């Protein structure tokens, strides 16, 4: 069994969000964070329990999200290392996005994108959020602000290559100058994509208060 767990949280600084999108995914964050993050770390001691009795230690992430009185938000890599005494037994890494902003990006057939930003704690759309499409060099290719429905429309950018190749969509609220919250979505991570063109989407349709919905099944799973 484990006697302690060390943790390390490396928060990606804003200029490197595009670089991370090009080199890592949520499930496989194996890339060097040394030059593009600030980090905090610590140790969690695991109380000794009776043999056969499971123990569920909890890592309180609240201290990781604050620098003094200032709250930290954004993207971080969390590394947990389990020790039995001084011997390393296991190690796991995951990307963790700390945000109250829900971010959905829909790509149209002509290459344009519609971005929807929602406040997760209230379920309400976010008006006035800054939305940026980042190129591979970290600079925004195009940007827009969300309307009262939380929607921002980004025009097609087909043909952009090299440093201008789109790699990520980010949303900041209220804006980058007085940043309070940020959401990030990699365009290279297939695990974050749903392709509706690969199967039929016929199903039950309903319209209520101007909102249209379609429910359909695929291998027993209901998809949005």
C-alpha positions as CSV (number, residue, x, y, z in Angstrom):
1,X,0.0,0.0,0.0
2,X,0.9,3.7,-0.3
3,X,2.1,5.8,2.7
4,X,2.1,9.1,0.9
5,X,1.3,10.9,-2.4
6,X,3.3,13.8,-3.7
7,X,1.6,16.2,-6.0
8,X,2.8,18.9,-8.4
9,X,0.5,21.3,-10.3
10,X,2.0,23.2,-13.2
11,X,-0.2,26.0,-14.6
12,X,0.4,26.9,-18.2
13,X,1.0,30.6,-18.8
14,X,-1.1,32.3,-21.4
15,X,1.6,32.7,-24.1
16,X,2.1,28.9,-24.2
17,X,-1.5,27.7,-24.6
18,X,-1.0,27.2,-28.4
19,X,2.2,25.3,-27.9
20,X,0.5,22.9,-25.5
21,X,-2.3,22.3,-28.0
22,X,0.2,21.2,-30.6
23,X,2.1,18.8,-28.3
24,X,-0.2,17.2,-25.7
25,X,-3.7,16.0,-24.9
26,X,-5.7,15.7,-21.7
27,X,-4.9,11.9,-21.5
28,X,-1.3,12.2,-22.7
29,X,0.3,15.4,-21.3
30,X,3.9,14.1,-21.8
31,X,5.7,17.3,-22.8
32,X,8.1,19.7,-21.1
33,X,6.3,22.2,-18.9
34,X,9.5,23.7,-17.3
35,X,9.6,26.8,-19.6
36,X,5.9,27.5,-19.9
37,X,4.4,27.1,-16.5
38,X,4.5,28.2,-12.9
39,X,4.2,25.4,-10.3
40,X,3.2,24.5,-6.8
41,X,3.8,21.2,-5.1
42,X,3.3,19.3,-1.9
43,X,2.8,16.0,-0.1
44,X,-0.3,14.2,1.1
45,X,0.2,11.7,3.9
46,X,-2.1,8.7,3.8
47,X,-3.3,7.5,7.3
48,X,-2.5,3.9,8.1
49,X,-5.5,1.7,7.9
50,X,-6.3,-1.8,8.9
51,X,-5.3,-4.5,6.3
52,X,-8.1,-4.8,3.7
53,X,-9.7,-1.5,4.6
54,X,-9.7,0.9,1.7
55,X,-8.4,4.4,2.2
56,X,-9.5,7.4,0.0
57,X,-7.3,10.4,0.6
58,X,-8.5,13.7,-0.9
59,X,-6.3,16.4,-2.5
60,X,-7.9,19.8,-1.8
61,X,-7.3,21.8,-4.9
62,X,-8.4,25.1,-3.5
63,X,-4.8,26.1,-2.4
64,X,-3.6,25.3,-6.0
65,X,-6.0,27.9,-7.4
66,X,-4.9,30.9,-5.4
67,X,-1.8,33.0,-5.3
68,X,-2.4,35.0,-2.2
69,X,-5.8,36.5,-2.6
70,X,-5.7,36.2,-6.4
71,X,-7.6,33.2,-7.8
72,X,-5.8,31.1,-10.4
73,X,-7.8,29.7,-13.3
74,X,-6.8,28.0,-16.5
75,X,-4.9,24.9,-17.7
76,X,-2.6,22.9,-15.5
77,X,-0.8,19.5,-15.5
78,X,-1.4,17.6,-12.2
79,X,1.2,15.0,-11.4
80,X,0.5,12.5,-8.6
81,X,3.3,10.1,-7.4
82,X,2.5,7.4,-4.9
83,X,5.2,6.2,-2.4
84,X,5.5,3.3,0.0
85,X,8.0,4.7,2.4
86,X,10.7,6.1,0.1
87,X,10.0,3.8,-2.8
88,X,8.0,5.2,-5.8
89,X,5.2,2.8,-6.5
90,X,3.1,4.6,-9.2
91,X,2.8,7.9,-11.0
92,X,0.0,9.5,-13.1
93,X,-0.4,12.7,-15.0
94,X,-3.4,14.5,-16.3
95,X,-4.3,17.9,-17.8
96,X,-6.9,19.7,-15.6
97,X,-8.8,22.7,-16.9
98,X,-9.9,24.9,-13.9
99,X,-12.7,27.1,-15.1
100,X,-16.3,28.2,-14.7
101,X,-16.6,28.7,-18.5
102,X,-18.2,26.0,-20.7
103,X,-16.8,26.1,-24.2
104,X,-18.3,24.5,-27.3
105,X,-17.0,25.0,-30.8
106,X,-19.0,24.0,-33.8
107,X,-17.4,23.9,-37.3
108,X,-19.5,24.5,-40.4
109,X,-18.9,23.0,-43.8
110,X,-17.5,26.2,-45.1
111,X,-14.8,26.2,-42.4
112,X,-16.3,28.9,-40.2
113,X,-16.7,28.2,-36.5
114,X,-19.4,29.2,-34.0
115,X,-18.2,29.4,-30.4
116,X,-20.6,29.2,-27.5
117,X,-19.5,30.3,-24.0
118,X,-21.6,29.4,-20.9
119,X,-21.1,30.0,-17.2
120,X,-21.1,26.5,-15.7
121,X,-22.1,27.6,-12.2
122,X,-25.3,29.3,-13.4
123,X,-26.0,27.7,-16.8
124,X,-26.3,31.2,-18.3
125,X,-24.7,32.4,-21.5
126,X,-21.7,34.7,-21.1
127,X,-21.9,38.0,-22.9
128,X,-18.8,40.0,-23.7
129,X,-16.2,37.1,-23.4
130,X,-13.1,37.5,-25.6
131,X,-12.8,34.5,-28.0
132,X,-9.6,33.9,-29.8
133,X,-8.5,31.4,-32.4
134,X,-4.8,30.8,-31.8
135,X,-2.2,30.0,-34.4
136,X,0.7,27.6,-33.7
137,X,2.9,30.5,-32.6
138,X,0.4,31.5,-29.9
139,X,-0.8,34.7,-31.5
140,X,-4.5,35.1,-32.3
141,X,-5.4,34.5,-35.9
142,X,-8.9,36.0,-35.5
143,X,-10.9,37.1,-32.4
144,X,-14.5,38.0,-31.5
145,X,-16.7,38.8,-28.6
146,X,-19.7,36.8,-27.5
147,X,-23.2,38.3,-27.8
148,X,-26.1,38.1,-25.3
149,X,-26.6,34.4,-26.3
150,X,-23.0,33.7,-25.5
151,X,-22.1,33.1,-29.1
152,X,-19.2,34.4,-31.2
153,X,-18.8,33.6,-34.9
154,X,-15.4,33.1,-36.3
155,X,-15.0,33.3,-40.1
156,X,-13.3,30.5,-42.2
157,X,-9.5,30.6,-42.1
158,X,-8.7,27.8,-44.5
159,X,-5.3,27.8,-46.1
160,X,-3.3,29.1,-43.1
161,X,-0.2,27.0,-42.5
162,X,3.1,27.1,-40.5
163,X,2.9,29.6,-37.6
164,X,-0.6,30.7,-38.5
165,X,-2.1,27.2,-38.5
166,X,-5.1,27.2,-36.0
167,X,-4.4,24.9,-33.1
168,X,-6.7,26.1,-30.2
169,X,-9.7,28.2,-29.3
170,X,-9.6,30.1,-26.0
171,X,-12.2,32.2,-24.3
172,X,-11.5,34.8,-21.5
173,X,-13.9,36.7,-19.3
174,X,-14.3,39.5,-19.0
175,X,-11.2,40.1,-21.2
176,X,-7.5,39.3,-21.3
177,X,-6.5,42.6,-19.6
178,X,-8.6,42.0,-16.5
179,X,-8.6,38.2,-16.7
180,X,-11.0,36.4,-14.2
181,X,-11.6,33.1,-16.0
182,X,-10.3,31.3,-19.0
183,X,-11.4,28.2,-21.0
184,X,-9.2,26.4,-23.6
185,X,-10.0,23.8,-26.3
186,X,-7.4,22.1,-28.4
187,X,-8.3,21.6,-32.1
188,X,-5.8,18.7,-32.4
189,X,-7.3,16.5,-29.7
190,X,-9.6,14.0,-31.3
191,X,-11.0,12.9,-28.0
192,X,-12.7,16.4,-27.7
193,X,-14.4,16.1,-31.1
194,X,-17.8,14.7,-32.2
195,X,-18.2,14.1,-36.0
196,X,-21.9,14.1,-36.9
197,X,-21.1,13.4,-40.6
198,X,-20.1,9.8,-39.9
199,X,-23.6,8.6,-39.1
200,X,-27.3,9.4,-39.6
201,X,-28.7,11.9,-37.1
202,X,-32.4,11.3,-37.7
203,X,-34.5,11.1,-34.6
204,X,-37.2,12.8,-32.6
205,X,-37.4,16.5,-33.1
206,X,-39.0,19.1,-30.9
207,X,-39.2,22.9,-30.8
208,X,-39.8,24.9,-27.6
209,X,-39.4,28.6,-27.2
210,X,-37.4,28.8,-30.4
211,X,-34.9,26.1,-29.3
212,X,-34.7,23.0,-31.6
213,X,-33.6,19.6,-30.3
214,X,-32.9,16.2,-31.8
215,X,-32.4,13.0,-29.8
216,X,-30.8,10.0,-31.6
217,X,-29.0,6.9,-30.5
218,X,-25.7,5.4,-31.6
219,X,-24.7,2.0,-30.2
220,X,-27.0,2.5,-27.2
221,X,-25.5,5.9,-26.3
222,X,-27.3,9.2,-26.4
223,X,-25.2,11.9,-28.0
224,X,-25.7,15.7,-27.7
